[in-house]
Amino acid sequence: MYGKGLRTLSIASAASLGTALGLVFFYAPLDADQGFIQKIFYIHVPLAIVTLFGFIAGGLMAIKYLRSGDRSWDMRSYVAIHLSIVLAVAVLITGAIWAKASWGHWWVWDEPTLVSFLIIFLLYCCYQPLRFSIEDPERQARYAAVFAIIAGAFVPLNFIAVRLAQAFSHPRVLSTTGGDMPGSMRLTFLVSVLAIALLYVTLWKLELTSKNASYQLKRLRQRLELEAEERQTRGGAPAPPVSTVPASPRET
Amino acid sequence: MPALPLGEAGKYVAAAYLVVFTLVIVYVAIMAAKLQRIERELETLNDLADKRTQ
């Protein structure tokens, strides 16, 4: 059920990533101030935007779970947050590389955008330990949903707070006045955002499909175990126990 | 800081793109490994169900 449209999404994200890379290296002009190093912008900023939206989406899905009680929404929220944490690592590393190349330092502590992103990342790093420290599945899902909602609300608040602060060195690329990018750079940037967003949705669906398949397999195993027990109680020939199913055919 | 020369800037740009590419590849590889395990288990359960119906 989760795998529906996965092939189309994969093709679309591969095509858009290819287009974005082509635009970045063969179409977008070199930045007058930073030169070639500015090309990092086209991967770093879209990744950051998609990551933050992923965290917010995780919070919205958690609201949906709490309202409906449907566990599939909890799973969607979990996968969205998990994937955003992975992308956040990429944001921090690419940001550090860009900072080193253009500012001469791997990290600058007095830059609000960097520090606020690190705070959000560290906040979400608590999500998984919190979730898996609770054994009861119902409580686990409920507590994780509450965390996802509160942390998800923190993301736009943090973003607004940083915008209100007077940043002295971090460039503003998106604003109500349209920013300072020329048309070719803007187009390349928008295609990059689209490509990363499609990649995110594809990976999200892929992980959801995998988790759902694991869950269905577990249910099938439980059903077979139950049937084996029923056969034994009816006095029939004992069926081979399911627990002896090897994890790998090589073990047979 | 003045703009870095192309040769030096290229290393940083390549490193940034490689980091993202590697992360995505590792993520997909982990997913593929999980899918393979699911497939193996499914085959074994299928064989087991066949034996029972015989």
Interface residues (C-beta under 8 A of the other chain):
Chain A: D31 D33 Q34 G35 F36 I37 K39 I40 I43 H44 L47 V86 L87 V89 A90 I93 T94 I97 W98 K100 A101 S102 W103 G104 L199 L203 L206 E207 S210 A213 S214 L217 L220 R221 L224 E227 A239 P240 V242 V245 P246 A247 S248 P249
Chain B: M1 A3 L4 L6 A9 G10 Y12 V13 A15 A16 Y17 V19 V20 L23 V24 Y27 V28 M31 K34 L35 R37 I38 R40 E41 L42 E43 T44 L45 L48 A49 K51 R52
